[in-house]
Amino acid sequence: MKLKKNIATSEEGFIFNPGTGDSFSANPIGTDILSLLKEEKSLKSIVDTICAKYDVDQSQFEKDLDDFESQLKDNGILE
């Protein structure tokens, strides 16, 4: 999972795709995921980091991460 280079994100969860003009907002977990993606962290590292920070169930988070990845792909945020 890799963000497109032209995608702008903010610490508050704002996502802007200048290629389409679309903008989105993410919750705190989504914002952290985007930040980790910008750092080019592996999926395992993302799962480990989020599960530790938010004390969430790993198997549930992995399902949620798959859904989030699909949404990002559908909206042209990922390469």
Backbone atoms as SQL, in Angstrom:
CREATE TABLE atoms (id INTEGER PRIMARY KEY, chain TEXT, resi INTEGER, resn TEXT, atom TEXT, x REAL, y REAL, z REAL);
INSERT INTO atoms VALUES
  (1, 'A', 1, 'MET', 'N', 0.866, -1.165, 0.000),
  (2, 'A', 1, 'MET', 'CA', 0.000, 0.000, 0.000),
  (3, 'A', 1, 'MET', 'C', 0.914, 1.230, 0.000),
  (4, 'A', 2, 'LYS', 'N', 0.722, 2.102, -1.007),
  (5, 'A', 2, 'LYS', 'CA', 1.579, 3.275, -1.117),
  (6, 'A', 2, 'LYS', 'C', 0.752, 4.470, -1.592),
  (7, 'A', 3, 'LEU', 'N', 0.904, 5.593, -0.871),
  (8, 'A', 3, 'LEU', 'CA', 0.215, 6.817, -1.264),
  (9, 'A', 3, 'LEU', 'C', 0.791, 7.355, -2.566),
  (10, 'A', 4, 'LYS', 'N', -0.067, 7.934, -3.398),
  (11, 'A', 4, 'LYS', 'CA', 0.433, 8.638, -4.575),
  (12, 'A', 4, 'LYS', 'C', 1.233, 9.844, -4.096),
  (13, 'A', 5, 'LYS', 'N', 2.250, 10.203, -4.839),
  (14, 'A', 5, 'LYS', 'CA', 3.149, 11.275, -4.423),
  (15, 'A', 5, 'LYS', 'C', 2.473, 12.639, -4.350),
  (16, 'A', 6, 'ASN', 'N', 1.460, 12.885, -5.163),
  (17, 'A', 6, 'ASN', 'CA', 0.836, 14.212, -5.196),
  (18, 'A', 6, 'ASN', 'C', -0.270, 14.402, -4.148),
  (19, 'A', 7, 'ILE', 'N', -0.541, 13.389, -3.350),
  (20, 'A', 7, 'ILE', 'CA', -1.613, 13.466, -2.351),
  (21, 'A', 7, 'ILE', 'C', -1.143, 14.297, -1.160),
  (22, 'A', 8, 'ALA', 'N', -1.958, 15.271, -0.789),
  (23, 'A', 8, 'ALA', 'CA', -1.652, 16.125, 0.361),
  (24, 'A', 8, 'ALA', 'C', -2.481, 15.661, 1.559),
  (25, 'A', 9, 'THR', 'N', -1.830, 15.560, 2.704),
  (26, 'A', 9, 'THR', 'CA', -2.530, 15.194, 3.934),
  (27, 'A', 9, 'THR', 'C', -2.118, 16.156, 5.038),
  (28, 'A', 10, 'SER', 'N', -2.988, 16.293, 6.025),
  (29, 'A', 10, 'SER', 'CA', -2.663, 17.137, 7.171),
  (30, 'A', 10, 'SER', 'C', -2.726, 16.313, 8.443),
  (31, 'A', 11, 'GLU', 'N', -2.184, 16.862, 9.519),
  (32, 'A', 11, 'GLU', 'CA', -2.212, 16.174, 10.811),
  (33, 'A', 11, 'GLU', 'C', -3.626, 16.062, 11.364),
  (34, 'A', 12, 'GLU', 'N', -4.548, 16.880, 10.852),
  (35, 'A', 12, 'GLU', 'CA', -5.931, 16.843, 11.314),
  (36, 'A', 12, 'GLU', 'C', -6.782, 15.845, 10.541),
  (37, 'A', 13, 'GLY', 'N', -6.184, 15.160, 9.546),
  (38, 'A', 13, 'GLY', 'CA', -6.924, 14.140, 8.805),
  (39, 'A', 13, 'GLY', 'C', -7.491, 14.596, 7.484),
  (40, 'A', 14, 'PHE', 'N', -7.115, 15.778, 7.024),
  (41, 'A', 14, 'PHE', 'CA', -7.570, 16.269, 5.731),
  (42, 'A', 14, 'PHE', 'C', -6.737, 15.626, 4.630),
  (43, 'A', 15, 'ILE', 'N', -7.406, 15.125, 3.596),
  (44, 'A', 15, 'ILE', 'CA', -6.744, 14.484, 2.462),
  (45, 'A', 15, 'ILE', 'C', -7.189, 15.205, 1.203),
  (46, 'A', 16, 'PHE', 'N', -6.234, 15.607, 0.371),
  (47, 'A', 16, 'PHE', 'CA', -6.562, 16.313, -0.863),
  (48, 'A', 16, 'PHE', 'C', -5.850, 15.659, -2.034),
  (49, 'A', 17, 'ASN', 'N', -6.634, 15.354, -3.068),
  (50, 'A', 17, 'ASN', 'CA', -6.098, 14.792, -4.300),
  (51, 'A', 17, 'ASN', 'C', -6.117, 15.891, -5.352),
  (52, 'A', 18, 'PRO', 'N', -4.970, 16.539, -5.623),
  (53, 'A', 18, 'PRO', 'CA', -4.956, 17.636, -6.590),
  (54, 'A', 18, 'PRO', 'C', -5.247, 17.192, -8.019),
  (55, 'A', 19, 'GLY', 'N', -5.054, 15.913, -8.297),
  (56, 'A', 19, 'GLY', 'CA', -5.336, 15.400, -9.634),
  (57, 'A', 19, 'GLY', 'C', -6.822, 15.422, -9.971),
  (58, 'A', 20, 'THR', 'N', -7.661, 15.236, -8.956),
  (59, 'A', 20, 'THR', 'CA', -9.107, 15.200, -9.179),
  (60, 'A', 20, 'THR', 'C', -9.832, 16.381, -8.534),
  (61, 'A', 21, 'GLY', 'N', -9.156, 17.039, -7.596),
  (62, 'A', 21, 'GLY', 'CA', -9.793, 18.120, -6.838),
  (63, 'A', 21, 'GLY', 'C', -10.625, 17.622, -5.676),
  (64, 'A', 22, 'ASP', 'N', -10.627, 16.311, -5.450),
  (65, 'A', 22, 'ASP', 'CA', -11.415, 15.726, -4.368),
  (66, 'A', 22, 'ASP', 'C', -10.702, 15.897, -3.032),
  (67, 'A', 23, 'SER', 'N', -11.502, 16.087, -1.991),
  (68, 'A', 23, 'SER', 'CA', -10.938, 16.144, -0.641),
  (69, 'A', 23, 'SER', 'C', -11.753, 15.238, 0.268),
  (70, 'A', 24, 'PHE', 'N', -11.086, 14.733, 1.286),
  (71, 'A', 24, 'PHE', 'CA', -11.676, 13.777, 2.217),
  (72, 'A', 24, 'PHE', 'C', -11.185, 14.093, 3.618),
  (73, 'A', 25, 'SER', 'N', -11.831, 13.506, 4.600),
  (74, 'A', 25, 'SER', 'CA', -11.325, 13.621, 5.967),
  (75, 'A', 25, 'SER', 'C', -11.270, 12.224, 6.572),
  (76, 'A', 26, 'ALA', 'N', -10.286, 12.039, 7.446),
  (77, 'A', 26, 'ALA', 'CA', -10.096, 10.750, 8.100),
  (78, 'A', 26, 'ALA', 'C', -10.189, 10.930, 9.610),
  (79, 'A', 27, 'ASN', 'N', -10.611, 9.876, 10.286),
  (80, 'A', 27, 'ASN', 'CA', -10.630, 9.898, 11.749),
  (81, 'A', 27, 'ASN', 'C', -9.194, 9.765, 12.263),
  (82, 'A', 28, 'PRO', 'N', -8.976, 9.840, 13.581),
  (83, 'A', 28, 'PRO', 'CA', -7.599, 9.770, 14.105),
  (84, 'A', 28, 'PRO', 'C', -6.835, 8.510, 13.695),
  (85, 'A', 29, 'ILE', 'N', -7.494, 7.370, 13.671),
  (86, 'A', 29, 'ILE', 'CA', -6.793, 6.151, 13.259),
  (87, 'A', 29, 'ILE', 'C', -6.436, 6.228, 11.778),
  (88, 'A', 30, 'GLY', 'N', -7.360, 6.683, 10.957),
  (89, 'A', 30, 'GLY', 'CA', -7.080, 6.853, 9.534),
  (90, 'A', 30, 'GLY', 'C', -5.943, 7.836, 9.302),
  (91, 'A', 31, 'THR', 'N', -5.913, 8.896, 10.089),
  (92, 'A', 31, 'THR', 'CA', -4.846, 9.886, 9.985),
  (93, 'A', 31, 'THR', 'C', -3.499, 9.260, 10.330),
  (94, 'A', 32, 'ASP', 'N', -3.474, 8.439, 11.374),
  (95, 'A', 32, 'ASP', 'CA', -2.233, 7.755, 11.744),
  (96, 'A', 32, 'ASP', 'C', -1.799, 6.776, 10.655),
  (97, 'A', 33, 'ILE', 'N', -2.745, 6.077, 10.065),
  (98, 'A', 33, 'ILE', 'CA', -2.417, 5.147, 8.976),
  (99, 'A', 33, 'ILE', 'C', -1.794, 5.912, 7.814),
  (100, 'A', 34, 'LEU', 'N', -2.391, 7.032, 7.444),
  (101, 'A', 34, 'LEU', 'CA', -1.849, 7.834, 6.345),
  (102, 'A', 34, 'LEU', 'C', -0.441, 8.323, 6.658),
  (103, 'A', 35, 'SER', 'N', -0.224, 8.733, 7.888),
  (104, 'A', 35, 'SER', 'CA', 1.103, 9.182, 8.303),
  (105, 'A', 35, 'SER', 'C', 2.125, 8.055, 8.186),
  (106, 'A', 36, 'LEU', 'N', 1.737, 6.858, 8.594),
  (107, 'A', 36, 'LEU', 'CA', 2.623, 5.704, 8.486),
  (108, 'A', 36, 'LEU', 'C', 2.875, 5.329, 7.027),
  (109, 'A', 37, 'LEU', 'N', 1.866, 5.481, 6.187),
  (110, 'A', 37, 'LEU', 'CA', 2.045, 5.226, 4.758),
  (111, 'A', 37, 'LEU', 'C', 3.028, 6.216, 4.146),
  (112, 'A', 38, 'LYS', 'N', 2.942, 7.487, 4.560),
  (113, 'A', 38, 'LYS', 'CA', 3.880, 8.497, 4.061),
  (114, 'A', 38, 'LYS', 'C', 5.314, 8.144, 4.445),
  (115, 'A', 39, 'GLU', 'N', 5.473, 7.489, 5.595),
  (116, 'A', 39, 'GLU', 'CA', 6.796, 7.051, 6.048),
  (117, 'A', 39, 'GLU', 'C', 7.197, 5.730, 5.395),
  (118, 'A', 40, 'GLU', 'N', 6.327, 5.215, 4.504),
  (119, 'A', 40, 'GLU', 'CA', 6.546, 3.969, 3.776),
  (120, 'A', 40, 'GLU', 'C', 6.749, 2.764, 4.705),
  (121, 'A', 41, 'LYS', 'N', 5.957, 2.751, 5.781),
  (122, 'A', 41, 'LYS', 'CA', 5.991, 1.617, 6.722),
  (123, 'A', 41, 'LYS', 'C', 5.309, 0.411, 6.092),
  (124, 'A', 42, 'SER', 'N', 5.722, -0.764, 6.495),
  (125, 'A', 42, 'SER', 'CA', 5.116, -1.999, 6.007),
  (126, 'A', 42, 'SER', 'C', 3.727, -2.171, 6.630),
  (127, 'A', 43, 'LEU', 'N', 2.926, -3.040, 6.013),
  (128, 'A', 43, 'LEU', 'CA', 1.603, -3.316, 6.568),
  (129, 'A', 43, 'LEU', 'C', 1.707, -3.887, 7.975),
  (130, 'A', 44, 'LYS', 'N', 2.686, -4.760, 8.190),
  (131, 'A', 44, 'LYS', 'CA', 2.868, -5.339, 9.528),
  (132, 'A', 44, 'LYS', 'C', 3.192, -4.242, 10.537),
  (133, 'A', 45, 'SER', 'N', 4.032, -3.317, 10.160),
  (134, 'A', 45, 'SER', 'CA', 4.395, -2.221, 11.046),
  (135, 'A', 45, 'SER', 'C', 3.183, -1.337, 11.343),
  (136, 'A', 46, 'ILE', 'N', 2.362, -1.098, 10.331),
  (137, 'A', 46, 'ILE', 'CA', 1.146, -0.300, 10.527),
  (138, 'A', 46, 'ILE', 'C', 0.215, -1.009, 11.505),
  (139, 'A', 47, 'VAL', 'N', 0.004, -2.298, 11.294),
  (140, 'A', 47, 'VAL', 'CA', -0.868, -3.068, 12.179),
  (141, 'A', 47, 'VAL', 'C', -0.334, -3.041, 13.607),
  (142, 'A', 48, 'ASP', 'N', 0.948, -3.309, 13.767),
  (143, 'A', 48, 'ASP', 'CA', 1.543, -3.330, 15.110),
  (144, 'A', 48, 'ASP', 'C', 1.432, -1.971, 15.796),
  (145, 'A', 49, 'THR', 'N', 1.723, -0.904, 15.061),
  (146, 'A', 49, 'THR', 'CA', 1.692, 0.444, 15.633),
  (147, 'A', 49, 'THR', 'C', 0.286, 0.840, 16.056),
  (148, 'A', 50, 'ILE', 'N', -0.683, 0.639, 15.187),
  (149, 'A', 50, 'ILE', 'CA', -2.063, 1.048, 15.486),
  (150, 'A', 50, 'ILE', 'C', -2.649, 0.203, 16.610),
  (151, 'A', 51, 'CYS', 'N', -2.408, -1.100, 16.580),
  (152, 'A', 51, 'CYS', 'CA', -2.953, -1.977, 17.631),
  (153, 'A', 51, 'CYS', 'C', -2.377, -1.613, 18.998),
  (154, 'A', 52, 'ALA', 'N', -1.105, -1.250, 19.049),
  (155, 'A', 52, 'ALA', 'CA', -0.494, -0.861, 20.314),
  (156, 'A', 52, 'ALA', 'C', -0.997, 0.494, 20.788),
  (157, 'A', 53, 'LYS', 'N', -1.106, 1.437, 19.879),
  (158, 'A', 53, 'LYS', 'CA', -1.498, 2.803, 20.257),
  (159, 'A', 53, 'LYS', 'C', -2.956, 2.861, 20.702),
  (160, 'A', 54, 'TYR', 'N', -3.835, 2.159, 20.001),
  (161, 'A', 54, 'TYR', 'CA', -5.268, 2.267, 20.265),
  (162, 'A', 54, 'TYR', 'C', -5.848, 1.068, 20.999),
  (163, 'A', 55, 'ASP', 'N', -5.032, 0.075, 21.334),
  (164, 'A', 55, 'ASP', 'CA', -5.500, -1.112, 22.045),
  (165, 'A', 55, 'ASP', 'C', -6.720, -1.719, 21.352),
  (166, 'A', 56, 'VAL', 'N', -6.569, -1.972, 20.043),
  (167, 'A', 56, 'VAL', 'CA', -7.638, -2.585, 19.265),
  (168, 'A', 56, 'VAL', 'C', -7.292, -4.043, 18.968),
  (169, 'A', 57, 'ASP', 'N', -8.311, -4.840, 18.701),
  (170, 'A', 57, 'ASP', 'CA', -8.133, -6.235, 18.344),
  (171, 'A', 57, 'ASP', 'C', -7.462, -6.329, 16.975),
  (172, 'A', 58, 'GLN', 'N', -6.377, -7.084, 16.897),
  (173, 'A', 58, 'GLN', 'CA', -5.598, -7.151, 15.667),
  (174, 'A', 58, 'GLN', 'C', -6.396, -7.698, 14.493),
  (175, 'A', 59, 'SER', 'N', -7.122, -8.774, 14.679),
  (176, 'A', 59, 'SER', 'CA', -7.866, -9.360, 13.551),
  (177, 'A', 59, 'SER', 'C', -8.951, -8.407, 13.056),
  (178, 'A', 60, 'GLN', 'N', -9.618, -7.707, 13.968),
  (179, 'A', 60, 'GLN', 'CA', -10.625, -6.734, 13.558),
  (180, 'A', 60, 'GLN', 'C', -9.971, -5.552, 12.833),
  (181, 'A', 61, 'PHE', 'N', -8.838, -5.095, 13.368),
  (182, 'A', 61, 'PHE', 'CA', -8.166, -3.975, 12.723),
  (183, 'A', 61, 'PHE', 'C', -7.687, -4.348, 11.317),
  (184, 'A', 62, 'GLU', 'N', -7.186, -5.571, 11.141),
  (185, 'A', 62, 'GLU', 'CA', -6.734, -5.996, 9.814),
  (186, 'A', 62, 'GLU', 'C', -7.888, -5.952, 8.807),
  (187, 'A', 63, 'LYS', 'N', -9.089, -6.346, 9.236),
  (188, 'A', 63, 'LYS', 'CA', -10.270, -6.262, 8.369),
  (189, 'A', 63, 'LYS', 'C', -10.597, -4.799, 8.061),
  (190, 'A', 64, 'ASP', 'N', -10.548, -3.967, 9.093),
  (191, 'A', 64, 'ASP', 'CA', -10.829, -2.546, 8.904),
  (192, 'A', 64, 'ASP', 'C', -9.787, -1.891, 8.000),
  (193, 'A', 65, 'LEU', 'N', -8.541, -2.303, 8.136),
  (194, 'A', 65, 'LEU', 'CA', -7.469, -1.768, 7.293),
  (195, 'A', 65, 'LEU', 'C', -7.691, -2.152, 5.836),
  (196, 'A', 66, 'ASP', 'N', -8.152, -3.381, 5.589),
  (197, 'A', 66, 'ASP', 'CA', -8.477, -3.794, 4.218),
  (198, 'A', 66, 'ASP', 'C', -9.579, -2.916, 3.636),
  (199, 'A', 67, 'ASP', 'N', -10.605, -2.631, 4.445),
  (200, 'A', 67, 'ASP', 'CA', -11.690, -1.759, 3.985),
  (201, 'A', 67, 'ASP', 'C', -11.180, -0.350, 3.695),
  (202, 'A', 68, 'PHE', 'N', -10.324, 0.174, 4.581),
  (203, 'A', 68, 'PHE', 'CA', -9.766, 1.506, 4.410),
  (204, 'A', 68, 'PHE', 'C', -8.909, 1.565, 3.146),
  (205, 'A', 69, 'GLU', 'N', -8.119, 0.513, 2.918),
  (206, 'A', 69, 'GLU', 'CA', -7.291, 0.437, 1.714),
  (207, 'A', 69, 'GLU', 'C', -8.176, 0.460, 0.464),
  (208, 'A', 70, 'SER', 'N', -9.274, -0.266, 0.475),
  (209, 'A', 70, 'SER', 'CA', -10.194, -0.282, -0.662),
  (210, 'A', 70, 'SER', 'C', -10.769, 1.105, -0.923),
  (211, 'A', 71, 'GLN', 'N', -11.139, 1.807, 0.141),
  (212, 'A', 71, 'GLN', 'CA', -11.672, 3.159, -0.003),
  (213, 'A', 71, 'GLN', 'C', -10.618, 4.109, -0.590),
  (214, 'A', 72, 'LEU', 'N', -9.378, 3.987, -0.110),
  (215, 'A', 72, 'LEU', 'CA', -8.306, 4.832, -0.625),
  (216, 'A', 72, 'LEU', 'C', -8.058, 4.536, -2.119),
  (217, 'A', 73, 'LYS', 'N', -8.070, 3.273, -2.490),
  (218, 'A', 73, 'LYS', 'CA', -7.888, 2.901, -3.892),
  (219, 'A', 73, 'LYS', 'C', -9.029, 3.426, -4.747),
  (220, 'A', 74, 'ASP', 'N', -10.267, 3.240, -4.269),
  (221, 'A', 74, 'ASP', 'CA', -11.434, 3.682, -5.026),
  (222, 'A', 74, 'ASP', 'C', -11.430, 5.194, -5.267),
  (223, 'A', 75, 'ASN', 'N', -10.800, 5.939, -4.349),
  (224, 'A', 75, 'ASN', 'CA', -10.769, 7.394, -4.466),
  (225, 'A', 75, 'ASN', 'C', -9.463, 7.923, -5.041),
  (226, 'A', 76, 'GLY', 'N', -8.631, 7.026, -5.583),
  (227, 'A', 76, 'GLY', 'CA', -7.410, 7.443, -6.263),
  (228, 'A', 76, 'GLY', 'C', -6.328, 7.986, -5.356),
  (229, 'A', 77, 'ILE', 'N', -6.313, 7.554, -4.092),
  (230, 'A', 77, 'ILE', 'CA', -5.320, 8.039, -3.128),
  (231, 'A', 77, 'ILE', 'C', -4.064, 7.162, -3.140),
  (232, 'A', 78, 'LEU', 'N', -4.226, 5.895, -3.482),
  (233, 'A', 78, 'LEU', 'CA', -3.099, 4.963, -3.501),
  (234, 'A', 78, 'LEU', 'C', -2.635, 4.711, -4.928),
  (235, 'A', 79, 'GLU', 'N', -1.334, 4.360, -5.032),
  (236, 'A', 79, 'GLU', 'CA', -0.786, 3.979, -6.343),
  (237, 'A', 79, 'GLU', 'C', -1.260, 2.606, -6.717);
